[in-house]
Amino acid sequence: MSLFLGASFLVNSLVKNKRLLLEMTKRDISDRYAGQILGSFWAVIHPVMMISVYVFMFGVVFRTKVDSSITVPGDHTLYMLSGLVAWLVTADVLGRGSSIISGQAALVKQVVFPLEILPVKVVFSTLPTLFVGVLGLILYGVVGVGRAHWGFLLFPLAAVPLYLFLLGIAFLLSAVGVFLRDLKDIVQMYALIGLYVAPVFYLMDWVPKSIRAIIYLNPMTVFIECFHDAGYYGSIRTSVWVVACVLGSASFLIGATLFARLKPQFGSHL
């Protein structure tokens, strides 16, 4: 099965079952907070609290310890918020992606159920986090900093390659996770260190040239840089966006093809 055939197969299935996908995504969001007093409001409170903690730690406490020789061309908090929005969405997908198929053995054994919906709904259920994060960033930029620029309009465009990448990663992790249960622990390790091996809290100019290659090897770096372009720089670095689009498309094609190839074997391993 070629890359395009695998991706085409899954896209056709998702389009055919779009109503089921929408309902399962909505249920996924609501079920995560079922039985709690604030219910689905936690979908808003959680990202707000997480961003607030990071901003306080790195934008207030640690910032006072930074060498005065380091200069930031603009508001450092706005820079961090731009990167954090992309990372919080990614961390959510990484945290759930590897076990989404292996944890649904009953559905896997139902021959008629379109399993490709499961990893996709995990990705789509992060949309509230993305929306809240971007809205909060824009409000901070306009009200807190007094800086509004046309780059804010780039956020939807920056989200496209990121979500293509996350869809591919979700397909890949969910498929491989059926056969390699250790994958969950490997992904959790990356989720812990990936935030710091990416330019979320620091500018690339601050990184010694001798180790910048390590930062660029982190696949999230290029997507975070796109969000920095939208929220902080207010401009497009063409090379960054081209790489992001290529990487996002490649991730989707490879992940979809691998999922399509391994899908018939899921039932025998669960």
Buried (B, 14 or more C-beta within 10 A) or exposed (E): EEBEEBBBBBEEBBEEBEEBBEEBBBEBBEEBBEEEEEEBEBBBEBBBEBBEEBBEEBBEEEBEEBEEEEEBEEBBBBBBBBBBBBBBBBBBBBBBBBBBBBBBEEBBEEEEBBBBBBBBBBBBBBBBBBBBBBBBBBEBBEEEEEBEBEBBEBBEBBBBBBBBBBBBBBBBBBBBBBEEEEBBEEBEEBBEEBBEBBBBBBBEEEBEEEEBEEBBEBBBBBBBBBBBBBBBBBEBBEEBBEBBBEBBBBBBBBBBBBBBEBBEEBBEEB
